[in-house]
Amino acid sequence: MDVFNLNPNNVHGGAYFISGDDGFLVKTAEDFFRHLLPEGSLSLHIIDKLTSVEEISSCLGVYSFDGSPNVVIIRDTDVRLDDNSHSALLALLSHDLAPDYAVFSNVNFLSPSEKKCLVSINCDKPDRFRCVSYMEKLFPFGIEKNAAFLLTDYSENNLAKINNESIKLTAYCGERKVTVKDVEILVAEEREVQVFSFANSIINGNNSAALKSLEKLRSFGIAPATVLSTLSNQFQRMLFCSLSPLSDEELASLMKIKSFAVKKAREGKKIGAKQLKSTFQMLVDCEYRFKSGEISDDAALNIAVNKLLRKE
């Protein structure tokens, strides 16, 4: 089951396994089960440190005076079970636990046999399409599709940031649909996204857009040396991406960067590897000049930007 599909209408007790690498989604899944009970309910049991399998059984066996089910969330990621404990856990999970809930949240001790008894809830970091699908419910008066994709890219698929930005956008737009312009005005791009925008604007011959991106970078208070280094890294990526036949995901894994970075590096107008290599070398030379003390980092960045704008 996907975390986005969790719904009180399709969850009716039993044993569940929350797994995934997105902390925001893991918390979202845990909160779903918490909210099945009223605030302050004594039927909610959180086990951060598991002492024994009997502890889970005891929590599930608590009688509720108001008829609420027991919700037991096990979050201990360090515990290791012996053979007897695994046998006891498998016996417990083999029974129908409904109407109670046993929820194992990103734990490491479950065996393959035990996992087969659980309903798996996927909390892996979403791609941009799942992010867009998720954010539709965050905007009561809607958001343009292109604006949703832009917000996703600005936030680098970070749902926690998307959640925060949606509150700001909704307050700003009131009872109207959120547009691309709204996102451009209100949402601060991550530094890496600004560098992508700068590099792609240069390649596409849009110098005014490139200068706008550079202005945003400088307004963040980032040192000129850092901006120049980030630009060098981006053009190096673009060079690698232009030469490699690998997919975005394969190349991202090989380069140990996000697939989003590879996708952005391959976007826009295509230029030859020779020109990319020359541009990258120019940026490296500018870095060397300030690192060797010949010029300041601010002067090095200005020289590099002027050369980029003139396409030297």
C-alpha positions in Angstrom: 0.0 0.0 0.0 1.2 3.5 -0.8 1.2 6.0 2.1 -0.8 8.4 -0.1 -3.6 5.8 -0.2 -4.1 5.4 3.5 -7.7 6.0 4.3 -9.9 5.0 7.3 -12.3 3.4 4.9 -9.7 0.9 3.7 -7.8 0.2 7.0 -9.7 -2.0 9.5 -7.2 -3.3 12.0 -4.4 -5.8 11.7 -0.6 -5.6 11.4 1.3 -3.0 9.3 4.9 -2.3 8.3 5.8 1.3 7.6 9.0 1.4 5.5 10.8 4.0 3.5 13.5 6.7 3.4 11.3 9.8 3.5 11.1 10.9 7.2 8.1 13.2 6.4 6.1 10.3 4.9 7.0 7.9 7.7 5.7 10.5 10.2 2.6 11.0 8.0 1.9 7.3 8.1 2.4 7.1 11.9 0.1 10.1 12.4 -2.6 8.4 10.3 -2.7 5.6 12.9 -2.5 8.0 15.8 -5.4 9.9 14.5 -7.6 6.8 14.4 -8.0 7.5 18.1 -9.2 10.6 19.9 -6.6 13.0 21.3 -5.2 11.7 24.6 -6.6 8.2 24.2 -5.2 5.6 26.5 -5.6 3.1 23.7 -2.5 4.5 21.9 0.7 2.8 22.8 4.1 3.9 21.5 7.0 1.5 22.0 10.3 3.2 21.4 12.3 0.6 23.2 11.1 -3.0 22.8 11.8 -5.2 25.8 10.0 -8.3 24.6 7.3 -9.6 22.2 5.1 -10.0 25.2 5.1 -6.2 25.5 3.3 -5.9 22.2 0.8 -8.6 23.1 0.1 -6.9 26.4 -0.7 -3.6 24.7 -2.9 -5.3 22.2 -4.8 -7.0 25.0 -5.7 -3.8 26.9 -9.5 -3.5 27.4 -11.0 -0.2 26.2 -14.0 1.2 28.1 -15.0 3.4 25.2 -14.8 0.6 22.6 -11.7 2.2 20.8 -9.3 -0.3 19.2 -5.7 -0.4 20.5 -3.1 1.2 18.3 0.4 0.0 19.1 3.3 1.7 17.2 6.7 -0.1 17.5 9.6 2.2 16.6 12.7 0.5 18.0 15.3 0.4 15.2 18.1 -1.1 17.4 16.6 -4.2 19.0 17.6 -7.6 17.8 15.3 -10.6 18.5 16.5 -14.1 19.4 15.0 -17.3 17.8 12.4 -17.7 20.6 11.3 -14.1 20.3 10.9 -14.4 16.5 8.8 -17.5 17.0 6.6 -15.7 19.5 6.2 -12.7 17.1 5.4 -14.9 14.1 2.7 -16.6 16.2 1.3 -13.3 17.2 1.2 -11.9 13.7 -0.3 -15.1 12.3 -3.6 -14.3 14.2 -6.2 -11.8 13.1 -5.4 -8.7 15.3 -8.5 -6.7 14.1 -9.9 -4.4 15.4 -6.6 -3.6 17.0 -3.5 -2.2 15.1 0.1 -3.3 15.4 2.3 -0.9 13.4 6.0 -1.5 12.9 7.6 1.8 11.9 10.9 1.4 9.9 12.1 -1.3 12.3 15.0 -3.6 11.3 14.3 -6.8 13.2 11.5 -8.3 11.2 12.2 -11.6 9.4 10.9 -12.3 5.8 8.2 -14.6 7.3 7.0 -11.9 9.7 6.9 -9.3 6.9 4.6 -11.6 4.9 2.0 -11.3 7.7 2.1 -7.4 7.5 0.5 -4.9 5.2 3.4 -2.9 3.8 3.1 0.9 3.6 5.6 2.5 1.2 7.1 5.7 2.5 10.0 6.0 0.0 10.9 9.5 -1.2 8.4 10.3 -4.0 9.3 11.3 -7.5 8.0 14.7 -8.9 4.8 13.1 -10.3 3.8 11.6 -6.9 4.6 15.0 -5.3 2.3 16.8 -7.7 -0.4 14.2 -7.0 0.0 14.7 -3.3 0.0 18.4 -3.3 -3.4 18.7 -5.1 -5.1 18.2 -1.7 -3.1 21.0 -0.1 -4.7 23.7 -2.2 -8.4 24.1 -1.6 -8.9 26.3 -4.6 -6.4 24.5 -6.9 -3.0 24.9 -8.3 -2.0 25.0 -12.0 -0.2 21.8 -13.1 2.9 23.7 -14.3 2.9 25.6 -11.0 2.8 22.3 -9.1 5.7 20.9 -11.0 7.7 24.1 -10.5 7.0 24.0 -6.7 8.1 20.3 -6.7 11.4 21.3 -8.5 12.0 24.3 -6.3 11.5 22.0 -3.2 13.5 19.1 -4.7 10.7 16.7 -4.0 10.8 17.6 -0.3 7.3 17.1 0.9 8.0 18.8 4.3 9.0 22.0 2.4 6.1 21.6 -0.1 3.7 21.4 2.9 5.2 24.6 4.4 5.1 26.5 1.1 1.5 25.5 0.5 0.4 27.3 3.6 2.2 30.5 2.5 0.8 30.2 -1.1 -2.8 29.6 0.0 -2.7 32.6 2.3 -1.3 34.8 -0.5 -3.7 33.6 -3.2 -6.9 33.5 -1.2 -9.8 31.9 -3.0 -8.1 31.5 -6.4 -5.9 28.9 -8.1 -2.2 29.1 -7.5 -0.2 30.1 -10.6 3.4 29.7 -11.8 3.9 33.4 -11.1 2.8 33.0 -7.5 5.3 30.2 -7.0 8.1 32.2 -8.6 7.3 35.2 -6.4 6.9 33.4 -3.0 8.9 30.2 -3.0 12.6 30.5 -2.4 14.5 28.1 -4.7 17.2 25.9 -3.3 20.7 27.0 -4.1 21.3 24.1 -6.4 18.1 24.8 -8.3 19.2 28.4 -8.9 22.5 27.1 -10.3 20.6 24.8 -12.7 18.5 27.8 -13.8 21.5 30.0 -14.3 23.4 27.4 -16.3 20.4 26.4 -18.5 19.6 30.1 -19.1 23.2 30.7 -20.3 23.0 27.7 -22.6 19.6 28.8 -24.0 20.9 32.3 -24.6 18.6 33.9 -22.1 21.1 36.3 -20.4 18.4 38.3 -18.5 17.1 35.1 -16.9 20.6 34.0 -16.1 21.4 37.3 -14.3 18.1 37.0 -12.4 19.1 33.6 -11.1 22.6 34.9 -10.2 21.1 37.8 -8.3 19.0 35.4 -6.3 22.1 33.3 -5.5 24.0 36.4 -4.3 20.9 37.6 -2.3 21.1 34.4 -0.3 24.4 35.7 1.1 26.4 32.9 -0.4 30.1 33.6 -0.8 31.3 34.2 -4.4 33.8 31.3 -4.0 30.9 28.9 -3.3 28.8 30.2 -6.2 31.8 29.7 -8.6 32.5 26.2 -7.2 28.8 25.2 -7.6 28.8 26.5 -11.2 32.0 24.5 -11.9 30.3 21.4 -10.5 27.2 21.9 -12.6 29.0 22.3 -15.9 31.1 19.3 -15.0 27.9 17.3 -14.5 26.5 18.6 -17.8 29.7 17.4 -19.5 29.4 14.0 -18.0 25.7 13.8 -18.8 26.2 14.8 -22.4 28.8 12.0 -22.9 27.0 9.2 -20.9 24.5 6.8 -22.5 23.2 5.9 -19.0 19.7 6.7 -17.8 19.2 9.6 -15.3 18.8 7.2 -12.4 21.9 5.1 -13.4 24.1 8.1 -13.9 22.9 9.7 -10.6 23.8 6.5 -8.7 27.2 6.4 -10.4 27.9 10.1 -9.7 26.4 9.9 -6.2 24.0 12.8 -6.8 20.2 13.1 -7.0 18.6 12.0 -10.3 16.9 15.4 -10.2 20.4 16.9 -10.7 21.0 14.7 -13.8 17.6 15.6 -15.2 18.2 19.3 -14.8 21.7 18.9 -16.3 20.2 17.3 -19.4 17.4 19.9 -19.8 17.3 22.7 -22.3 19.2 23.4 -25.5 21.9 20.8 -26.3 25.4 22.0 -26.8 28.4 20.0 -27.7 30.8 18.2 -25.4 33.7 20.4 -26.8 32.0 23.6 -25.7 31.0 22.2 -22.3 34.6 21.0 -21.7 35.9 24.5 -22.7 33.4 26.2 -20.3 34.2 23.9 -17.5 37.9 24.5 -17.9 37.4 28.3 -17.9 35.5 28.0 -14.6 38.3 25.8 -13.1 40.9 28.4 -14.2 38.9 31.2 -12.5 38.8 29.1 -9.3 42.5 28.5 -9.5 43.3 32.2 -9.9 41.6 33.2 -6.7 42.8 30.1 -4.8 46.4 31.0 -5.7 45.9 34.5 -4.5 46.1 36.2 -7.9 42.6 37.7 -7.7 39.7 37.8 -5.1 36.9 35.3 -5.3 34.5 38.1 -6.1 36.6 39.2 -9.1 37.0 35.5 -10.2 33.2 35.1 -10.2 32.7 38.3 -12.1 35.2 37.2 -14.8 33.5 33.8 -15.1 30.0 35.3 -15.4 31.1 37.8 -18.0 32.8 35.0 -20.1 29.7 32.9 -19.7 27.4 35.7 -20.8 29.6 36.4 -23.8 29.9 32.6 -24.5 33.7 32.7 -24.6 
